[in-house]
């Protein structure tokens, strides 16, 4: 016998990945230039020149044992010191290298944190819409996944619904801002209210309710939008970060977990994170990537392309009759479908070679996610297809 749970996960893959694989098959059939793939959040802007320079410098001046050998399990000390220094400068914090645990990106960070925290009966509150893998991570750790709808018009936190979901079994609340898939940035007012509620309920229940900040899109914001740094608002915050988007390095799988000293029992939690990483088989994060981060911790790719893509796509689609909350960050539009069934809408979109992701797995039926981290040329060439798709529904 084998694990039926794992068979199900392997057989019924991520809907994002399934569409991404379909796009490659379709491109082989009719040419990539004729397929408008908006499925996956794969950054299309290059890594900054500082990353290339750091790699060249390391390859020219360091031996292979340093570059490719094991680091400490929690990560290279110089790398963790560089990250602490960068965050302290940007956010007026006082983090130390020992507050950080290096990981294979934010997905590994989340999985390790959940493994470290979860006890039988623990519940995790996740605001919709959400990244679909959250459910996989929570349930794999033995936790209970609790969806809580946000405001239907803004995707900001609906506190009546949130308060109804909170109870003594709540272990943590996930917050992903800027949000995948909506691009919404939670307001400072919402963060302050959330922190107050969590402090009150933690005192009432006699145990901390953690705030798990999933932040791979923190730097991807536009129009001078500010993303509140959550450790400044709520002490029991654990940060899961990835350089995949900010440095355009998704395939290198490098990120970290931050356990601030202000978190209750922070040293025990840090030890549990080290133990969870060990139990899950994470010997250490990729060494070369760690050494690059040590030199590039404060760098960011050129994000202006994403802003231009957002503006072009958002204004065009709304002109065609689509409805969408204006995104302040990330590189996604979350668009209402022109019929109730998002899967049927996506199938119709395929007739125009538009590959979109239905919102059901994001906890939001009746929506599709459009990843605009593609070339501006692809967006311009796809616009007539979006217009034709809208006209198909206007005929009905």
C-alpha positions as CSV (number, residue, x, y, z in Angstrom):
1,X,0.0,0.0,0.0
2,X,1.0,3.6,-0.6
3,X,-0.3,6.9,0.5
4,X,-3.6,7.6,-1.2
5,X,-3.2,11.3,-0.2
6,X,0.0,11.6,-2.1
7,X,-1.5,9.7,-5.1
8,X,-4.3,12.3,-5.2
9,X,-1.8,15.2,-5.0
10,X,0.3,13.7,-7.8
11,X,-2.6,12.8,-10.0
12,X,-4.7,16.0,-9.5
13,X,-1.9,18.6,-10.0
14,X,-2.1,22.3,-9.3
15,X,-4.5,23.8,-11.8
16,X,-1.9,26.5,-12.5
17,X,0.7,23.9,-13.4
18,X,-1.7,21.9,-15.5
19,X,-2.5,25.0,-17.7
20,X,1.2,25.8,-17.8
21,X,1.9,22.3,-19.2
22,X,-1.0,22.6,-21.6
23,X,0.5,25.9,-22.9
24,X,3.8,24.2,-23.7
25,X,2.0,21.4,-25.6
26,X,-0.1,24.0,-27.5
27,X,3.0,26.1,-28.4
28,X,4.6,23.0,-29.9
29,X,1.5,22.5,-32.1
30,X,0.8,26.1,-33.3
31,X,3.9,28.1,-32.3
32,X,4.5,29.9,-29.0
33,X,3.8,33.3,-30.6
34,X,0.2,32.1,-31.1
35,X,-0.5,31.0,-27.6
36,X,-1.3,33.7,-24.9
37,X,-0.3,32.0,-21.7
38,X,-1.2,34.0,-18.6
39,X,-1.1,31.0,-16.2
40,X,2.0,31.0,-14.1
41,X,3.7,33.7,-12.0
42,X,7.1,33.3,-13.7
43,X,8.9,36.7,-13.7
44,X,9.8,37.8,-17.2
45,X,12.0,40.7,-16.2
46,X,15.7,39.8,-15.9
47,X,17.5,39.6,-12.6
48,X,19.3,42.9,-11.8
49,X,22.9,43.3,-13.0
50,X,24.1,43.1,-9.4
51,X,23.0,39.4,-9.4
52,X,25.0,38.6,-12.5
53,X,28.0,40.5,-11.2
54,X,27.8,38.7,-7.8
55,X,27.7,35.3,-9.5
56,X,30.7,36.2,-11.7
57,X,32.7,37.5,-8.8
58,X,31.9,34.4,-6.7
59,X,32.9,32.0,-9.5
60,X,36.1,33.9,-10.2
61,X,37.3,34.3,-6.6
62,X,35.9,31.5,-4.5
63,X,36.7,27.8,-4.4
64,X,34.1,25.1,-5.1
65,X,33.9,24.1,-1.4
66,X,32.8,27.6,-0.5
67,X,30.4,28.0,-3.4
68,X,28.8,24.6,-3.6
69,X,29.5,22.9,-0.2
70,X,27.1,22.7,2.7
71,X,26.4,25.7,4.7
72,X,25.1,25.6,8.3
73,X,21.6,24.0,8.4
74,X,20.0,27.4,9.3
75,X,22.0,29.1,6.6
76,X,25.3,30.9,5.9
77,X,26.1,33.4,8.7
78,X,27.1,36.2,6.3
79,X,24.0,35.8,4.3
80,X,21.8,36.0,7.4
81,X,23.7,39.0,8.6
82,X,23.2,40.8,5.3
83,X,19.5,40.1,5.3
84,X,19.2,41.4,8.9
85,X,21.1,44.6,8.0
86,X,18.9,45.2,4.9
87,X,15.7,44.8,6.8
88,X,16.9,46.9,9.8
89,X,17.8,49.7,7.4
90,X,14.5,49.6,5.5
91,X,12.1,49.0,8.3
92,X,13.8,50.4,11.4
93,X,13.9,46.9,13.0
94,X,16.6,45.3,15.2
95,X,16.8,41.8,13.8
96,X,19.9,39.6,14.3
97,X,21.3,36.9,12.0
98,X,20.0,34.3,14.4
99,X,16.5,35.4,13.8
100,X,16.7,33.9,10.2
101,X,16.5,30.4,8.8
102,X,17.4,30.1,5.1
103,X,15.0,28.1,3.0
104,X,14.3,26.9,-0.6
105,X,11.9,29.8,-1.2
106,X,8.6,30.8,0.5
107,X,6.9,27.5,-0.2
108,X,9.5,25.7,1.9
109,X,9.3,28.4,4.5
110,X,5.6,27.9,4.9
111,X,5.8,24.2,5.0
112,X,8.6,24.3,7.6
113,X,6.7,26.8,9.8
114,X,3.5,24.7,9.7
115,X,5.4,21.5,10.5
116,X,7.0,23.4,13.5
117,X,3.8,24.8,14.9
118,X,1.0,22.3,14.2
119,X,-0.5,20.2,17.0
120,X,-3.6,18.0,16.6
121,X,-6.8,20.1,16.3
122,X,-5.0,23.3,15.2
123,X,-6.8,25.5,12.7
124,X,-5.3,28.0,10.3
125,X,-7.4,30.9,8.9
126,X,-6.7,31.8,5.3
127,X,-8.4,34.8,3.7
128,X,-9.9,34.3,0.2
129,X,-8.7,34.5,-2.5
130,X,-5.5,32.6,-1.6
131,X,-2.6,30.7,-3.2
132,X,-4.0,27.2,-3.7
133,X,-0.9,25.4,-2.3
134,X,-1.8,26.8,1.2
135,X,-4.4,24.1,1.5
136,X,-1.8,21.4,0.6
137,X,0.7,22.8,3.1
138,X,-1.7,23.1,6.0
139,X,-3.3,19.7,5.5
140,X,0.1,18.0,5.0
141,X,1.2,19.3,8.4
142,X,-2.0,17.9,10.1
143,X,-3.8,21.3,10.5
144,X,-7.3,22.3,9.6
145,X,-7.7,24.7,6.7
146,X,-10.3,27.4,7.4
147,X,-11.3,29.7,4.5
148,X,-12.6,33.2,5.4
149,X,-14.1,35.4,2.7
150,X,-12.8,38.9,2.3
151,X,-15.0,41.8,1.3
152,X,-16.7,40.9,-2.0
153,X,-15.9,44.2,-3.6
154,X,-12.4,45.1,-2.4
155,X,-10.9,41.8,-1.2
156,X,-9.9,43.6,2.0
157,X,-10.5,41.8,5.3
158,X,-14.2,41.4,6.3
159,X,-13.9,41.4,10.0
160,X,-17.4,40.1,10.7
161,X,-16.5,36.9,8.8
162,X,-13.1,36.8,10.3
163,X,-14.4,37.1,13.9
164,X,-16.9,34.3,13.2
165,X,-14.0,32.0,12.1
166,X,-11.8,32.7,15.1
167,X,-11.9,30.3,18.0
168,X,-9.7,28.7,20.7
169,X,-8.4,26.2,18.1
170,X,-7.0,28.9,15.8
171,X,-3.2,28.5,15.7
172,X,-2.4,31.1,13.1
173,X,-3.7,33.5,10.4
174,X,-2.1,33.7,7.0
175,X,-1.6,37.1,5.4
176,X,-0.3,37.4,1.9
177,X,0.1,41.0,0.9
178,X,0.5,42.0,-2.0
179,X,-1.9,39.1,-2.6
180,X,-1.7,36.3,-5.0
181,X,-4.1,36.2,-6.9
182,X,-5.8,39.6,-6.5
183,X,-2.9,41.9,-6.3
184,X,-4.6,43.7,-3.4
185,X,-2.4,45.2,-0.7
186,X,-4.1,45.1,2.8
187,X,-4.4,48.6,4.2
188,X,-2.6,49.8,7.3
189,X,-6.1,50.3,8.9
190,X,-6.9,46.6,8.3
191,X,-3.5,45.5,9.7
192,X,-4.0,47.6,12.8
193,X,-7.5,46.2,13.4
194,X,-6.3,42.6,12.7
195,X,-3.4,43.0,15.2
196,X,-5.8,44.3,17.9
197,X,-8.2,41.4,17.4
198,X,-5.4,38.9,17.5
199,X,-4.0,40.4,20.7
200,X,-7.4,40.3,22.4
201,X,-8.2,36.8,21.3
202,X,-4.7,35.5,22.3
203,X,-5.3,36.8,25.8
204,X,-8.8,35.4,25.9
205,X,-7.7,31.9,24.8
206,X,-4.5,31.8,26.8
207,X,-2.2,31.1,23.9
208,X,-0.7,33.2,21.1
209,X,-2.4,33.3,17.7
210,X,0.4,33.6,15.2
211,X,0.4,35.8,12.1
212,X,2.1,34.0,9.2
213,X,3.2,36.7,6.7
214,X,3.8,35.2,3.3
215,X,5.7,37.9,1.5
216,X,7.2,36.9,-1.9
217,X,5.6,40.0,-3.5
218,X,6.5,42.6,-0.9
219,X,8.6,44.7,-3.3
220,X,6.2,44.4,-6.2
221,X,4.0,47.5,-5.5
222,X,3.1,50.4,-7.7
223,X,2.0,54.1,-7.5
224,X,3.8,54.7,-4.2
225,X,1.7,52.0,-2.4
226,X,3.1,51.1,1.0
227,X,3.0,47.6,2.4
228,X,2.9,47.6,6.2
229,X,5.8,45.6,7.7
230,X,3.8,43.2,9.9
231,X,6.3,42.7,12.7
232,X,5.9,46.4,13.5
233,X,2.2,45.9,14.2
234,X,2.0,42.5,15.8
235,X,4.6,40.8,17.9
236,X,3.7,37.2,17.2
237,X,4.5,37.5,13.5
238,X,6.5,34.9,11.5
239,X,7.7,36.1,8.1
240,X,8.1,33.7,5.1
241,X,10.0,35.4,2.3
242,X,11.3,34.5,-1.2
243,X,13.6,36.3,-3.6
244,X,11.9,34.6,-6.5
245,X,9.9,37.7,-7.5
246,X,12.0,40.6,-6.2
247,X,15.2,39.4,-7.8
248,X,13.5,37.3,-10.6
249,X,15.1,34.1,-9.3
250,X,12.1,31.7,-9.1
251,X,14.1,28.6,-10.2
252,X,16.9,29.2,-7.7
253,X,14.6,28.6,-4.7
254,X,16.0,30.9,-2.1
255,X,14.2,32.5,0.8
256,X,14.0,32.6,4.6
257,X,11.9,32.3,7.7
258,X,12.1,35.3,10.1
259,X,11.4,34.6,13.8
260,X,11.7,38.0,15.6
261,X,12.7,38.1,19.2
262,X,9.3,39.7,20.1
263,X,7.5,36.4,19.2
264,X,6.5,34.6,22.4
265,X,8.9,31.7,23.0
266,X,10.9,32.8,20.0
267,X,13.9,30.6,20.7
268,X,11.8,27.5,21.1
269,X,10.0,28.3,17.9
270,X,13.3,28.8,16.1
271,X,14.5,25.4,17.4
272,X,11.2,23.8,16.2
273,X,11.8,25.4,12.8
274,X,15.3,23.9,12.7
275,X,13.9,20.6,13.7
276,X,11.1,20.7,11.1
277,X,13.6,21.6,8.4
278,X,15.6,18.6,9.5
279,X,12.6,16.3,9.6
280,X,11.5,17.4,6.1
281,X,14.9,16.7,4.7
282,X,16.1,20.3,4.1
283,X,19.8,19.8,4.7
284,X,20.5,23.5,3.8
285,X,19.3,26.1,1.3
286,X,21.2,26.2,-2.0
287,X,24.7,27.4,-1.2
288,X,25.5,29.5,-4.3
289,X,22.1,31.3,-4.1
290,X,22.8,32.1,-0.4
291,X,26.2,33.6,-1.3
292,X,24.5,35.7,-4.0
293,X,21.9,37.0,-1.6
294,X,24.7,38.0,0.8
295,X,25.8,40.5,-1.9
296,X,22.4,41.4,-3.2
297,X,20.0,41.4,-0.2
298,X,18.7,44.9,-0.9
299,X,18.5,44.8,-4.6
300,X,15.3,44.6,-6.7
301,X,14.7,43.9,-10.4
302,X,13.3,46.6,-12.7
303,X,9.6,46.5,-11.8
304,X,8.4,49.2,-14.2
305,X,7.6,46.6,-16.8
306,X,5.0,45.1,-14.5
307,X,3.4,48.4,-13.8
308,X,3.1,49.2,-17.5
309,X,1.6,45.7,-18.1
310,X,-0.9,46.2,-15.4
311,X,-2.0,49.5,-16.7
312,X,-2.3,48.3,-20.2
313,X,-4.2,45.1,-19.3
314,X,-6.4,46.6,-16.6
315,X,-7.6,49.6,-18.6
316,X,-8.1,47.5,-21.8
317,X,-10.1,44.8,-20.1
318,X,-12.3,47.1,-18.2
319,X,-13.0,49.0,-21.4
320,X,-14.1,45.7,-23.0
321,X,-16.6,45.1,-20.1
322,X,-14.7,43.0,-17.7
323,X,-14.8,43.7,-13.9
324,X,-11.6,43.6,-11.8
325,X,-10.4,45.1,-8.5
326,X,-7.5,47.4,-9.3
327,X,-4.3,45.7,-8.1
328,X,-1.7,47.7,-6.2
329,X,0.9,45.0,-6.2
330,X,2.1,41.6,-7.4
331,X,1.6,40.9,-11.1
332,X,-1.9,39.5,-11.3
333,X,-5.3,40.6,-12.3
334,X,-8.2,38.8,-10.7
335,X,-11.1,39.2,-13.1
336,X,-14.8,38.3,-12.8
337,X,-15.8,35.7,-15.4
338,X,-18.6,36.6,-17.8
339,X,-20.5,33.5,-16.8
340,X,-20.8,31.8,-13.3
341,X,-18.7,28.8,-14.1
342,X,-15.0,29.8,-14.3
343,X,-13.9,26.5,-15.7
344,X,-16.4,26.9,-18.6
345,X,-15.2,30.5,-19.1
346,X,-11.6,29.3,-19.3
347,X,-12.5,26.6,-21.8
348,X,-14.2,29.2,-24.0
349,X,-11.1,31.4,-23.6
350,X,-9.0,28.6,-25.0
351,X,-10.9,29.0,-28.3
352,X,-9.0,32.3,-28.6
353,X,-5.8,30.7,-27.3
354,X,-6.1,32.6,-24.1
355,X,-4.9,30.5,-21.1
356,X,-6.4,31.7,-17.9
357,X,-6.6,30.1,-14.4
358,X,-10.0,29.5,-12.9
359,X,-10.5,31.0,-9.4
360,X,-12.1,28.1,-7.7
361,X,-8.9,26.7,-6.3
362,X,-8.1,30.2,-5.0
363,X,-11.3,30.0,-3.0
364,X,-13.1,32.4,-5.4
365,X,-15.4,30.8,-7.9
366,X,-16.5,33.1,-10.7
367,X,-13.1,34.6,-11.2
368,X,-10.0,34.0,-13.2
369,X,-6.4,34.9,-12.5
370,X,-4.3,36.5,-15.2
371,X,-0.6,36.6,-14.6
372,X,0.8,39.7,-16.5
373,X,4.4,38.9,-15.9
374,X,4.8,38.4,-19.6
375,X,6.1,40.6,-22.4
376,X,4.2,43.8,-23.2
377,X,4.1,42.5,-26.7
378,X,2.2,39.4,-25.7
379,X,-0.3,41.5,-23.9
380,X,-0.8,43.8,-26.9
381,X,-1.2,40.8,-29.2
382,X,-3.7,39.1,-26.8
383,X,-5.9,42.1,-26.4
384,X,-8.0,41.4,-29.6
385,X,-8.6,37.9,-28.3
386,X,-9.8,39.3,-24.9
387,X,-12.1,41.6,-26.8
388,X,-13.5,38.8,-29.0
389,X,-14.1,36.7,-25.9
390,X,-16.1,39.5,-24.3
391,X,-18.2,40.0,-27.5
392,X,-19.0,36.3,-27.5
393,X,-20.8,36.8,-24.2
394,X,-22.4,40.1,-25.2
395,X,-24.2,38.1,-28.0
396,X,-25.9,35.9,-25.4
